[in-house]
């Protein structure tokens, strides 16, 4: 499994084009998470990994693997980037 090194770019996470571009590289079990991230980045910015797992019908471990796949050390780091991206978008 190849990681997608986008960890510093919160703007990319708000772009549906980003999620479309990485879709083919994602394992099937992470696909539901990518779809939710594309449609509702606010969920990743403000909800817990457990809540996100429940929304996507996956395990909490899959949410953490999703963060690792995107190049993050863990969920908390990914969550911060989503928050930064939403903050930047709100200021535009």
N, C-alpha and C positions, 0 to 999 in steps of 0.2 A: 504494500500500500504506500503510495507516494503522498507526502505531505504537501500542502499548498501554502507556501510561505507568504501569507498576507497578514501576519500578526500585527504589524504596526499601522495598518491602513484602515481606520474606521469607516472612511467614506466608501471603500470597496464593499464593505458588509451591508451597506444600505442600497447597493446597486443590484437590481435583478439580473443585469448582464453578468455580474461576477458569479452569481449562483448558477446561471445557465452554463457559463464557461467551465466551471468545475464539476458540474453534474456528472459527466461521463467518468470522472476519476474517482467518484465516491463509491464505496461499498454500498450495496443495496440497503443494508440496515441503517445507514446514515442518511439515506435519501429523504425520509420524512422530516428529519431535522433541518436539512438544507432547504426544503420547501417552506417550512415554518420560518426559518431565518429570512428567506427572500420576501415572504408575505408580511411577516410581523416581527421586524427586528426589535421592536419594543419589548417583546416577550423575552428575548435573549438578554436584553439590557436590564430588565427589572425582576424577572421571576427566578425562582430557585431551579437548580438542575433537576430536582425531583419533580417539580411542577411541569417543567418542559418535557421530561421523560413521560409523564402521564399524558400530556397533550398529544404526544407523538406515538404513544403506545410502544415505547421502547424502554429499556432499562436505564437507570441513572448512569450506569457504567458506559452505556452507548453515548450519552451526552458528553461525558468526559473524553471518550475516544474521539468524538467529533471535534472537540477543542484541540486535542493532540493532532488530529489529521490536518487541522488548519494551521498548525505550527505553534500552538500555545502550550505553555507548561501545564495548564489546567483550566478548569471552567472559570474560575475567578478572573484570571487574566483576560480570557475571551470576553467575559461579561463587561469588563472595563472598556474594552475597545468598542463594543456595541454602544455603551453609554457615551463615550467620546464622540462617536459618529453621529449619534442622535443630537447631542449638544451642538456640534458643529453645524448640522443641518438646520437646527432651530435658529441659529444666529445668522443664517444666510438670508 
